[in-house]
Amino acid sequence: MNKYFTWTIGCQMNVADTEKLESAMNLMGLDNTDDVHDADVVVVNSCVVRSSAEDKVTGFLTSLKPLKKNNSDRVIALMGCMVGDRTHYLEDKFPYVDLFMKPQQFDPLIYLIGDKLGIDPEGCIGNLTVKPNISAYVPVIHGCDKFCSFCIIPYRRGRELSRKVSDVSNEIELLSRRGVKEVTLLGQNIDSYGHDLSDSVDLSSLLEAVHDISDIKRIRFLTSHPNDMSNKIIEAVSALDRVCEHINLPFQAGDDEVLSRMRRGYTRDQYIRLIDKIRETVPNVSLATDVIVGFCGETEQQFEKTLDLLKSVEFDKVHSAAYSTRKGTIADRKFEDNISLSEKKDRLSALDTLQKEIQTKINLKLHGETTEILVEGVKNGKIFGRNRNDKIVYIEDEVDNKSLVGTVKNVKINKTGPWSLSGSLSN
């Protein structure tokens, strides 16, 4: 047993969980392989935010059955949000899977590998950190207490549980010593961080603590909820130099009746006033959001209010999706999914077309401007990085990418588009 393969789907939280598990397996002497047929350990990290993601996991797990049959010693593990109160069902459906682990439940696999290798795994479990890339995701609060009617997350990841400030700081300090320059603090509802801790701390306190780690050049956080975006958090983004001026604040729908059925806990007007407050406090902020179209009972007029909100706010980025029923959610129990698939697709297309126009207009304003980026690596054959507003910027100069990775550079923008920018290095 000396090789492992991981397959991850879903959010950045899942990516961070997988990377932590990989760090433990590396410490135990296992090497990563890109060929699942060559792996002694196969880990599937699942997501259930959308039914399509769960379907992909089910399909991939099914494809692993012949591999287990050909090599009974091969370890197959399923982790993530699919595992929970459905474990007995999963055990019956996938009897060839050896382990079913909830999110952040790394120990069972580590101990199993240790038993097979004849080693003590204790030293591999302690302070698991993600791989030492330039940028790293760091989960700081797990679970969610909101129970939005369309969402399955509270039932799969559980209630909110914050990590101690000292634990988060220690992990990021370790990451910084391994070359990480930028961290993104993660949570299903990051703004509620600290409410369950005995000390009087919140997200602004955590941002201040991480800001004191000298080798970390940039700090980001996501995902926020309008009900928990406090003045202290907004002021921290404005006051702390290393905290990037970018906020992901989902609004999900532009109509109050739809928001009520979604159990979002705010109105359209309250959301807009919060946006105004953010822009007043952080003038150069960029804004991202999440939107669901075709939720139960959404009329064409109500959808038009969502488009109107996009036009009014002009977000820098929008993550859009068509509603799909999730078994076990409040919406599944209380409402009828009565919008046809074709109508959902039409609305999603209209929203995406509008947002492309908005992003094109916003990014065009940066033509000729100089922006500061943290160089992350090579993508599409070009050196790239992100600026503080979370916009991807490609460098057109012919330069040694190895010497630039991890450095902060100024780039003069000479080409813009809806999805990225490009330009030349500027002194």
Secondary structure by P-SEA (a helix, b strand, c coil): ccbbbbbbbccaaaaaaaaaaaaaaaaabbbbbcccccccbbbbbbbcccaaaaaaaaaaaaaaaaaaaacccbbbbbbccccccaaaaaaaaccccccccccccccaaaaaaaaaacccccccccccccccccbbbbbcccccccccccccccccccccccccaaaaaaaaaaaaaacccbbbbbccccccccccccccccaaaaaaaaaacccccbbbbcccccccccaaaaaaaacccccccccccccccccaaaaaaacccccaaaaaaaaaaaaaaccbbbbbbbbbcccccccaaaaaaaaaaaaaacccccccccccccccccccccccccccaaaaaaaaaaaaaaaaaaaaaaaaaaccbbbbbccccccccbbbbbcccbbbbbbcccccccccccbbbbbbcccccccbbbbcccc
